[in-house]
Amino acid sequence: MNYLISKLVFQSIYWFLFIYLNSNLSTNAQTFINLESGAFFTNINDIRNGNNGTLFSLKNDFQTPVSPFLRLRAGYLSNGKNHFSLLYAPLKIVETGTLEKDILVDGKNFKANIPLEVVYKFNSYRFTYNRIIISKDNFKFGLGLSAKIRDAGVSFKNKELLSENFSIGFAPLINLLANWDVSKKMGIGFFGEFIAASKGRAIDLSLSGRYSFTKNLQGNIGYRLLEGGANGTYRYNFIQLHFIFANLNYSFNKNEP
């Protein structure tokens, strides 16, 4: 399985680099870096580990607090049309408390009324290509593909038992980009990455308002939805997380007047 995942990752990177190296690069090219932070809260986080495991809700069985987060994206824009970027998006939730019922996790029975620590991790790494296919004076729309690697899983620990299930997986995503310039300095932006199959899905959508402080520096305030999961024989996990964010985007070598 790890060999297959590695093969898919390298194939995806190969094709992205092929598109990049054969794109029509020009002097109107620029690199950019985007730093995003804010807070998120959990609406759904249902987990089952093991064929006969107990379906467990990290949202309902614990008092999941609002948590901070950080995302970093760096990339390259060629000719105002071809976007290439790398995303690092770590996410971790740590919960401690006691449960009113026993739960079975990978064959281990965690007893009720014993302090329990649950660590949920969902780190995401993405290589993204998007090409603008509609470009008007104040509106742009782009379509592309993303290669997503996720390092995710959950651990359960009390004074008697420990169960850990962390794994690395790969998924190709479709991405959509839309930007509407309300004025010379202000705009509205949408960016979404998603895929769906019979046993699961992955959705990451954001909508934000944009303000240009200078020709190189932009700020955004918006809302993000992270939703999805997988329904397998031994592993079940579906999440729905809501984010309120602010970010700064700095462009280098911007040649526009």
TATAJO-V790444 format. One record per residue. OMEGA is omega in whole degrees, -180 to 180 (NA if undefined). D_FIRST is the distance of its C-alpha to the first C-alpha in Angstrom with 2 decimals. Layout:
BEGIN
omega->OMEGA d_first->D_FIRST
omega->OMEGA d_first->D_FIRST
END
This chain:
BEGIN
omega->179 d_first->0.00
omega->178 d_first->3.82
omega->180 d_first->5.36
omega->179 d_first->5.08
omega->180 d_first->6.24
omega->180 d_first->8.64
omega->179 d_first->9.82
omega->180 d_first->10.67
omega->-179 d_first->12.38
omega->177 d_first->14.37
omega->180 d_first->15.37
omega->179 d_first->16.64
omega->179 d_first->18.51
omega->-177 d_first->19.94
omega->176 d_first->21.41
omega->178 d_first->22.75
omega->177 d_first->24.41
omega->178 d_first->25.76
omega->-178 d_first->27.38
omega->-176 d_first->28.67
omega->-180 d_first->30.26
omega->177 d_first->31.85
omega->-176 d_first->33.20
omega->-180 d_first->36.96
omega->-179 d_first->37.28
omega->178 d_first->40.80
omega->178 d_first->43.03
omega->-179 d_first->42.37
omega->-178 d_first->38.94
omega->171 d_first->37.96
omega->-179 d_first->35.32
omega->175 d_first->34.95
omega->-176 d_first->33.60
omega->179 d_first->33.27
omega->-176 d_first->33.39
omega->177 d_first->33.05
omega->-180 d_first->33.89
omega->-178 d_first->35.32
omega->178 d_first->34.62
omega->174 d_first->32.39
omega->-175 d_first->32.75
omega->173 d_first->30.54
omega->177 d_first->31.48
omega->169 d_first->28.51
omega->-177 d_first->25.74
omega->-172 d_first->24.84
omega->168 d_first->22.20
omega->178 d_first->21.17
omega->-179 d_first->18.82
omega->-177 d_first->18.60
omega->179 d_first->19.52
omega->-178 d_first->23.18
omega->178 d_first->23.02
omega->174 d_first->25.90
omega->-169 d_first->25.71
omega->180 d_first->26.76
omega->176 d_first->28.23
omega->178 d_first->28.18
omega->-171 d_first->30.88
omega->-178 d_first->33.22
omega->174 d_first->32.86
omega->174 d_first->33.46
omega->-175 d_first->35.75
omega->-177 d_first->33.18
omega->169 d_first->35.20
omega->-173 d_first->35.23
omega->175 d_first->33.13
omega->177 d_first->33.25
omega->180 d_first->30.44
omega->175 d_first->29.99
omega->180 d_first->28.24
omega->177 d_first->28.64
omega->176 d_first->28.33
omega->-176 d_first->29.55
omega->-172 d_first->29.99
omega->178 d_first->32.20
omega->-179 d_first->34.44
omega->174 d_first->35.86
omega->-178 d_first->39.02
omega->-175 d_first->38.69
omega->-174 d_first->36.09
omega->180 d_first->32.74
omega->173 d_first->30.85
omega->-179 d_first->27.99
omega->173 d_first->26.74
omega->-179 d_first->24.27
omega->170 d_first->24.02
omega->-175 d_first->23.44
omega->177 d_first->23.77
omega->178 d_first->23.38
omega->-178 d_first->24.13
omega->177 d_first->24.84
omega->178 d_first->26.91
omega->-179 d_first->28.44
omega->174 d_first->30.51
omega->180 d_first->32.79
omega->177 d_first->35.06
omega->-179 d_first->35.84
omega->179 d_first->34.94
omega->-179 d_first->37.37
omega->173 d_first->34.95
omega->173 d_first->32.44
omega->180 d_first->28.75
omega->-177 d_first->26.03
omega->-180 d_first->22.72
omega->177 d_first->19.98
omega->179 d_first->22.91
omega->-176 d_first->25.07
omega->177 d_first->28.37
omega->-174 d_first->29.56
omega->176 d_first->33.30
omega->174 d_first->35.44
omega->172 d_first->37.97
omega->-179 d_first->36.11
omega->-173 d_first->35.17
omega->174 d_first->31.49
omega->178 d_first->29.46
omega->177 d_first->26.51
omega->178 d_first->24.47
omega->-178 d_first->22.52
omega->175 d_first->20.60
omega->178 d_first->19.37
omega->-176 d_first->19.36
omega->176 d_first->18.87
omega->-176 d_first->18.81
omega->170 d_first->19.75
omega->-169 d_first->20.94
omega->169 d_first->23.52
omega->177 d_first->25.80
omega->179 d_first->28.73
omega->177 d_first->31.74
omega->-179 d_first->35.09
omega->173 d_first->36.28
omega->-179 d_first->39.35
omega->176 d_first->41.65
omega->-175 d_first->45.10
omega->-176 d_first->47.55
omega->-178 d_first->46.13
omega->176 d_first->42.87
omega->178 d_first->39.50
omega->-178 d_first->36.47
omega->-179 d_first->33.14
omega->-179 d_first->29.93
omega->-179 d_first->26.60
omega->176 d_first->22.83
omega->173 d_first->20.69
omega->-175 d_first->17.21
omega->170 d_first->16.19
omega->180 d_first->13.94
omega->175 d_first->14.48
omega->-167 d_first->14.58
omega->176 d_first->15.68
omega->-175 d_first->16.54
omega->175 d_first->19.64
omega->177 d_first->21.49
omega->-177 d_first->24.55
omega->167 d_first->27.16
omega->-175 d_first->30.70
omega->-177 d_first->33.03
omega->-170 d_first->31.64
omega->174 d_first->27.87
omega->175 d_first->24.75
omega->-180 d_first->21.47
omega->176 d_first->18.74
omega->177 d_first->15.54
omega->-178 d_first->14.26
omega->178 d_first->10.87
omega->-179 d_first->10.05
omega->-178 d_first->9.26
omega->175 d_first->10.66
omega->171 d_first->13.38
omega->-179 d_first->16.22
omega->168 d_first->19.62
omega->177 d_first->23.12
omega->179 d_first->25.84
omega->179 d_first->29.60
omega->175 d_first->32.38
omega->178 d_first->36.05
omega->178 d_first->38.92
omega->178 d_first->42.54
omega->179 d_first->45.24
omega->177 d_first->47.90
omega->-178 d_first->50.09
omega->-177 d_first->50.00
omega->-174 d_first->48.53
omega->179 d_first->46.75
omega->177 d_first->43.96
omega->-177 d_first->41.30
omega->174 d_first->37.64
omega->173 d_first->34.61
omega->-179 d_first->30.98
omega->174 d_first->28.10
omega->-174 d_first->24.35
omega->170 d_first->22.70
omega->180 d_first->20.42
omega->177 d_first->20.61
omega->-175 d_first->18.90
omega->-176 d_first->19.76
omega->-180 d_first->17.52
omega->-179 d_first->18.03
omega->175 d_first->19.49
omega->-177 d_first->19.97
omega->176 d_first->23.55
omega->-175 d_first->25.29
omega->177 d_first->28.96
omega->176 d_first->31.88
omega->-174 d_first->35.60
omega->171 d_first->37.99
omega->-173 d_first->41.46
omega->174 d_first->41.98
omega->180 d_first->44.93
omega->177 d_first->45.59
omega->175 d_first->47.41
omega->179 d_first->47.76
omega->-180 d_first->46.44
omega->-173 d_first->43.60
omega->177 d_first->42.91
omega->175 d_first->41.84
omega->-180 d_first->41.23
omega->171 d_first->39.45
omega->-176 d_first->39.69
omega->-177 d_first->37.59
omega->178 d_first->35.31
omega->174 d_first->31.53
omega->173 d_first->29.52
omega->-171 d_first->25.89
omega->176 d_first->24.66
omega->-180 d_first->21.65
omega->-178 d_first->18.86
omega->179 d_first->16.57
omega->-179 d_first->17.76
omega->-180 d_first->15.22
omega->-177 d_first->16.23
omega->-178 d_first->15.54
omega->177 d_first->15.58
omega->176 d_first->18.38
omega->174 d_first->19.58
omega->-178 d_first->21.99
omega->168 d_first->24.06
omega->-178 d_first->27.11
omega->-179 d_first->28.44
omega->-176 d_first->31.65
omega->165 d_first->32.52
omega->-171 d_first->35.90
omega->168 d_first->35.62
omega->177 d_first->37.69
omega->175 d_first->36.56
omega->180 d_first->38.18
omega->-180 d_first->37.32
omega->-180 d_first->38.90
omega->176 d_first->39.12
omega->175 d_first->40.08
omega->179 d_first->42.16
omega->-172 d_first->43.15
omega->178 d_first->45.81
omega->-179 d_first->47.09
omega->NA d_first->50.80
END
